[in-house]
C-alpha cells in the first residue's frame, strides 16, 4: 500500500479477537485477596478482573498483591480485592484492532486490557505478551518476504540456470542468474 509520500509501507489490522484470550479470570469485588490469589494460581495467570454485578470495575494483579498486601505484611484473607484493585479499569472493545490495543496500553501505561462487548461484559483479555506474539510473527513474515525478494549482486560465479561462469551474477528469488539469463527472462 502506498501512502501520500509514495512510500511503500506494510500495514496490518489484526482484529483484537484473534489474539485475545477468552474467558479471563474474574472475581467478585467482595472476594478476598486470598481468593483472588487462589484463582490466579488455579488458572495460571497474573491477574483477576474484578466484577460488580457482572460488570468490570477493576483489576488485581500479582504486583498489586505483592506491593499492597505482602509488602505491608497484611493477611490476604482479611483484605478484599476492592481495597487493592487498580481502578478505573481501562478496557478495549472487541471490535478494535491489535494496533488500537497497543496504542491504549502505551497511552494508559498498562500491560493488560480486558476486552468487552457492546454491553460492557468482559469477554476476554489481551496482554503485552499477546501483542508481542503477533509482532514477532509479523516480523518473521516480513523477514521471509524480504529474503524471497532480495536481489544480491555477486561479481563472479556460476549461473544457476545455464551453468556458465559469469562476473555479473545477481541473486533473484534465491537463484543466481547471469546477465544473459536475466535478459531472457526480461529481468534487468
C-alpha positions as a printed Julia matrix, in Angstrom:
188×3 Matrix{Float64}:
   0.0     0.0     0.0
   1.34    3.47   -0.88
   0.85    6.46    1.35
   0.73   10.13    0.3
   4.54   10.32    0.03
   4.61    7.42   -2.48
   6.43    5.33    0.09
   5.56    1.67    0.26
   4.6     0.54    3.73
   3.17   -2.65    5.11
   0.02   -2.26    7.17
  -1.94   -4.87    9.0
  -5.09   -4.51   11.03
  -5.28   -7.72   13.01
  -8.64   -7.93   14.8
  -8.25   -7.99   18.56
 -10.5   -11.02   18.93
  -7.86  -13.08   17.08
  -5.24  -12.57   19.78
  -7.24  -12.06   22.97
  -7.66  -14.85   25.47
 -11.31  -15.71   26.06
 -12.82  -16.36   29.47
 -10.35  -14.39   31.57
 -10.12  -14.96   35.3
 -12.68  -12.84   37.12
 -13.6   -12.37   40.75
 -16.32  -10.58   42.7
 -15.47   -7.22   44.23
 -16.26   -8.63   47.68
 -13.79  -11.51   47.39
 -10.62  -11.6    49.44
  -7.09  -11.28   48.14
  -6.52  -14.89   49.19
  -9.39  -15.97   46.92
  -8.01  -13.87   44.07
  -4.55  -15.38   44.51
  -6.05  -18.89   44.52
  -7.99  -18.15   41.32
  -4.85  -16.79   39.62
  -2.85  -19.85   40.68
  -5.6   -22.18   39.51
  -5.78  -20.51   36.07
  -2.01  -19.88   35.89
  -2.46  -16.15   35.18
  -1.13  -12.91   36.64
  -4.37  -11.03   37.14
  -8.07  -11.17   38.0
 -10.67   -8.81   36.59
 -12.85   -7.54   39.42
 -16.59   -7.6    38.72
 -19.51   -5.89   40.38
 -22.96   -7.0    39.15
 -21.15   -8.83   36.3
 -19.54   -5.61   35.02
 -15.78   -4.94   35.25
 -14.76   -2.29   37.77
 -11.09   -3.02   38.37
  -8.2    -5.44   38.06
  -5.99   -7.11   40.65
  -2.52   -8.17   39.56
   0.3   -10.1    41.18
   2.05   -6.77   41.65
  -0.96   -5.34   43.5
  -0.91   -8.32   45.85
   2.85   -8.1    46.4
   3.02   -4.33   46.94
  -0.3    -3.66   48.68
  -0.66   -6.79   50.82
   2.52   -8.86   51.16
   4.94   -5.92   51.45
   2.7    -4.42   54.18
   2.53   -7.76   56.0
  -1.26   -7.88   55.73
  -3.2   -11.12   55.89
  -4.62  -11.88   52.39
  -7.77  -13.43   53.84
  -8.53  -10.17   55.67
  -8.11   -7.85   52.67
 -10.75   -7.54   49.95
  -9.86   -7.12   46.28
 -11.86   -3.89   46.03
  -9.4    -2.37   48.54
  -6.31   -3.04   46.4
  -7.59   -3.26   42.81
  -6.36   -0.89   40.13
  -9.17    1.4    39.08
 -10.54    2.98   36.96
 -10.32   -0.02   34.69
  -9.06    0.63   31.17
 -10.89   -1.64   28.73
 -10.96   -2.13   24.97
 -13.91   -3.07   22.79
 -13.78   -6.37   20.93
 -14.2    -4.65   17.54
 -10.83   -2.86   17.87
  -7.51   -3.97   16.39
  -4.21   -5.09   17.86
  -2.82   -1.66   16.93
  -5.63    0.07   18.82
  -4.94   -2.06   21.9
  -1.19   -1.36   21.74
  -1.85    2.38   21.49
  -4.16    2.24   24.52
  -1.6     0.27   26.54
   1.09    2.84   25.84
  -1.21    5.81   26.46
  -2.5     4.47   29.78
   0.72    2.68   30.81
  -0.98   -0.69   31.37
   0.06   -4.21   30.44
  -3.37   -5.84   30.4
  -6.61   -4.8    28.77
  -9.9    -6.52   29.49
 -11.86   -6.91   26.24
 -15.54   -6.01   26.47
 -18.56   -6.46   24.24
 -21.18   -3.85   23.35
 -22.93   -4.47   26.71
 -19.65   -3.84   28.59
 -19.42   -7.5    29.64
 -15.91   -8.97   29.81
 -15.33  -11.47   27.01
 -11.55  -11.65   27.01
  -8.23  -10.13   27.94
  -5.22   -9.07   25.9
  -1.74   -8.6    27.35
   1.5    -7.11   26.16
   2.76  -10.67   25.68
  -0.17  -11.42   23.33
   0.69   -8.34   21.25
   4.38   -9.23   21.16
   3.5   -12.67   19.83
   1.66  -11.07   16.89
   4.51   -8.6    16.38
   7.1   -11.39   16.29
   5.03  -13.37   13.78
   4.69  -10.31   11.54
   8.43   -9.6    11.81
   9.22  -13.17   10.77
   6.82  -12.9     7.83
   8.41   -9.62    6.74
  11.91  -11.14    7.0
  10.8   -14.05    4.82
   9.29  -11.67    2.25
  12.48   -9.6     2.18
  14.6   -12.73    1.73
  12.41  -14.03   -1.09
  12.56  -10.73   -2.95
  16.19   -9.92   -2.17
  18.41   -9.1    -5.1
  22.1    -9.62   -4.41
  24.84   -8.67   -6.84
  27.65  -11.19   -6.92
  30.63  -10.38   -9.05
  31.69  -13.84  -10.1
  30.36  -17.38  -10.08
  28.28  -19.93  -11.97
  24.8   -19.14  -13.31
  22.19  -21.41  -11.75
  20.2   -21.56  -15.0
  22.77  -22.01  -17.81
  25.77  -23.19  -15.77
  28.15  -20.67  -17.39
  30.75  -18.69  -15.46
  29.87  -15.01  -15.17
  31.24  -11.93  -13.49
  27.76  -10.27  -13.45
  25.66  -12.68  -11.4
  22.61  -11.45   -9.48
  20.59  -13.37   -6.89
  16.89  -13.3    -7.74
  14.42  -15.39   -5.74
  17.36  -17.35   -4.29
  18.67  -18.24   -7.78
  21.94  -16.87   -9.2
  21.46  -15.63  -12.79
  23.93  -14.23  -15.33
  23.11  -11.16  -17.45
  22.07  -13.29  -20.48
  19.62  -15.44  -18.46
  18.19  -12.34  -16.76
  17.69  -10.78  -20.19
  15.94  -13.91  -21.5
  13.58  -13.7   -18.51
  13.14   -9.94  -19.09
  14.8    -9.23  -15.75
  17.27   -6.39  -15.69
